[in-house]
């Protein structure tokens, strides 16, 4: 899982490409998340995000990033983990099974609308399922339509929606839980 190597997406004639993140990418990931991920839809408590992203160094957090040969830094990231965060949504008989969790998904606003987020999310899901996990989860603001579309394009479906005013102070103040399931 998640070795620092090329992943299988390229955009715009090779000028945009994806790679698995390594420790050296942590500062750029943090910069992208804090500069372009913080908005009315995203709950990004700084200490928690720094701890989560810092865990890339130990392999407890995994990430795929998009880069461009035309700009410095990264232009997109999806971070993810393995664990037991959502047993209540696991299929019957799999409540104790390890599953994947998508934590953060951000694309620089200058590069949105090019399916970069979908490519990164699909790569993260593929990495998790190739490791033998059958379910992958993500939470999003229920009103965040671009996030919803990206997750649906990657094969995720909504499994729950609930009031979450502490985390979601705007709009409907609701969180949606999305899931990808490996069939078979």
N, C-alpha and C positions, 0 to 999 in steps of 0.2 A: 504493500500500500504506500501511496504517496511518496515515491522517491523523487528527488529533484531532477526531473527529466522532462522532456517535452510531452505534452498531452496532445490529443488528436484534434485540435482545431486551429485553423488559420483563417484569417479574414483579410480582405483588401489586398490580395496579391502577396501575402506573406508579411505585410507590414505590421499586422496584429497577430499575436500568437499566444498560446497558453503554456504554462509550465507549473509543475508542482512547487510550492513554496518551500524555502529553506530558511534556516536561522538568519541568514544575511538579508532576507526580505522583510523581517519584522518591522524595522523603522518605516519602510515605505508602506507597508500594510496599515500600520497605525496612522500614518499621515493621511492616507486615503480615507480610512474609516472616520477619523475625526473631522477632516476637512469637508468630505462630501457625503458621509453616511448619516450625519446627524441632521435630522429634519423632523417635521411633525409626526411622521409615521414610525420612526425608529427610536427605540429605547436603547441608548448607548451609555450606560454608566461607566465613566472613564476608568476607574480602578478595575472593574470587572472585565472590561474590554482589554485593558493592558495585560491582565493576568491570563485571559484566554489566548490572546495573540502571542504573548510571551511563551506559552506552552508549545508553540511550534518548535522551539529549540529542543524540547524533550520528546517530541513526537506525540504528546497527549492531545494536541490540537493539530489538525491537518488543514491544508489550504491549497487551493489552486488560484493562480493569478494570471491576469492578462497583461501583456506588455506590448508596447508599440516601438518599432524602430524609429519612429518619427518624434517621440517625446521622451524625456527622462522620467524615470519612476514607473510605477505600475498604473494601469488604467482600470483595473477591475480585480475583485477578489471574492472568493467564496470560502469561508472557513467552516470546518465541520469536525465532529467528534463521534466517538463510539461510546455507548453507555446504555443505561437503563432509565433514561429521563421520562419516558412516556409509556409506562406499562399499562396505563388505563386505556390507551388507544391500540394496544397490540391485539392482533387477532386471538380468538379463543385458543387456548393451548400454547400460546407463545408469549404470555405475559411476562415470563422471566427471561425471555431471550434478549440478547444484546441487539441493539439497533443503532442506526445512525441518526445524527442530529445536525441539521444545517444551522449554524449559529449566525453568521453574517454574510450578506450578499450586497456588494456595492460596486457600481460602475461609475467612473468619472463622468460628470454630465456632458462633457464634450464628446463622449463616445457612446452615449445611450442610443437606443433605437437600432442597434446593429446586431442584436441577438448575442452580444458578448456575455451578458449575465446568464442567459439560457445555456450557452456553451459551457461556461464555468460550472453552473449548477449541474448540468448533465454529466460533466466530468467528475464532479465530487460524488454524485450518486453512483456512477459507474465504479469509481474507486471503492466505495463502501460495499457495493453488491458483489464486486469481484473478490472482496475479502470474505464473502460468505454471509453477509448480512442480508436479510430479506425485506426489512422495512427501514425507511428513512423518513424522518419528520422535520418539519420546519414550522415556526410560528411567524406570523406577520400581522400587521394592523389590518383589521377586516376591511377598511376602506382603501387600502393601498392597492389600487387596480393594476399598476405596472408590475408590482411584485406578484400579485395573483396570476397575471398572464405569464410571467416568466416561469413560475412554478408549474403552471398547467402545461406549458410547452415542454417542460422537462418530464412530464408524466405524473405530476403530483395531483392529488384530489383533496378536497376539503373533507375533514373527518369531524371537526367540531368548531364551534364559534361560541364565545362566551364573553360576558362583561369583564373588563379588565382595566378599570379606570385609573388604578395606581400606575400601571405601565403605559397605558394609552390615554393621555389626557386630552386628546383632540378628537374631533369627528364623532363617530358612534361610540368611541371609547371601548371597542371590542377587539379581541384577539381571535384570529382564525388559525387553526392547526391544519397543516397540509401533510399528506403522507404519500410516499411512493412505495409500492409493494411489488416485489418480484413474484410474478405468478408461477405456479407450478410446484 
